């Protein structure tokens, strides 16, 4: 699962570098 989140984070951040903060919040919730 960690690998999938990492990949999504990389791609998502590349497409929306301006809203990476919003994604970080989601990533933390997913890991929890």
Backbone as CSV, one residue per row, in Angstrom:
resi,resn,N_x,N_y,N_z,CA_x,CA_y,CA_z,C_x,C_y,C_z
1,UNK,0.839,-1.208,0.000,0.000,0.000,0.000,0.873,1.258,0.000
2,UNK,1.983,1.171,0.708,2.886,2.329,0.801,3.372,2.728,-0.590
3,UNK,3.690,1.725,-1.401,4.180,2.012,-2.749,3.118,2.734,-3.569
4,UNK,1.879,2.285,-3.441,0.790,2.905,-4.209,0.613,4.370,-3.803
5,UNK,0.648,4.633,-2.517,0.485,6.005,-2.025,1.640,6.872,-2.525
6,UNK,2.835,6.325,-2.487,4.010,7.065,-2.931,3.879,7.427,-4.404
7,UNK,3.465,6.477,-5.214,3.310,6.717,-6.650,2.251,7.781,-6.896
8,UNK,1.105,7.641,-6.227,0.022,8.610,-6.400,0.474,9.994,-5.980
9,UNK,1.199,10.058,-4.884,1.677,11.350,-4.388,2.591,12.010,-5.414
10,UNK,3.476,11.228,-6.010,4.412,11.757,-7.006,3.644,12.311,-8.209
11,UNK,2.713,11.523,-8.731,1.949,11.935,-9.910,1.044,13.113,-9.580
12,UNK,0.334,13.014,-8.456,-0.611,14.069,-8.068,0.114,15.388,-7.868
13,UNK,1.253,15.331,-7.201,2.017,16.553,-6.926,2.511,17.168,-8.230
14,UNK,2.862,16.332,-9.191,3.359,16.838,-10.468,2.238,17.549,-11.227
15,UNK,1.019,17.050,-11.102,-0.111,17.655,-11.826,-0.691,18.834,-11.061
16,UNK,-0.603,18.799,-9.760,-1.154,19.890,-8.933,-0.166,20.284,-7.847
17,UNK,0.918,20.891,-8.254,1.932,21.301,-7.280,1.386,22.411,-6.392
18,UNK,0.410,23.142,-6.891,-0.140,24.269,-6.138,-1.019,23.795,-4.988
19,UNK,-1.616,22.607,-5.124,-2.532,22.132,-4.089,-1.971,20.890,-3.406
20,UNK,-0.654,20.782,-3.323,-0.055,19.586,-2.710,-0.432,19.504,-1.228
21,UNK,-0.675,20.657,-0.608,-1.049,20.665,0.810,-2.331,19.878,1.048
22,UNK,-3.299,20.045,0.167,-4.568,19.344,0.323,-4.349,17.833,0.223
23,UNK,-3.461,17.441,-0.661,-3.198,16.021,-0.857,-2.454,15.426,0.345
24,UNK,-1.573,16.210,0.928,-0.807,15.733,2.086,-1.769,15.338,3.203
25,UNK,-2.802,16.141,3.409,-3.786,15.863,4.457,-4.443,14.507,4.174
26,UNK,-4.775,14.244,2.922,-5.423,12.999,2.544,-4.462,11.818,2.721
27,UNK,-3.198,12.055,2.341,-2.197,11.003,2.455,-2.037,10.561,3.910
28,UNK,-1.980,11.508,4.812,-1.830,11.197,6.238,-3.028,10.384,6.730
29,UNK,-4.220,10.760,6.298,-5.433,10.058,6.723,-5.392,8.615,6.202
30,UNK,-4.914,8.440,4.975,-4.849,7.119,4.376,-3.868,6.230,5.148
31,UNK,-2.745,6.783,5.510,-1.720,6.014,6.230,-2.241,5.609,7.604
32,UNK,-2.980,6.490,8.218,-3.517,6.203,9.535,-4.510,5.065,9.418
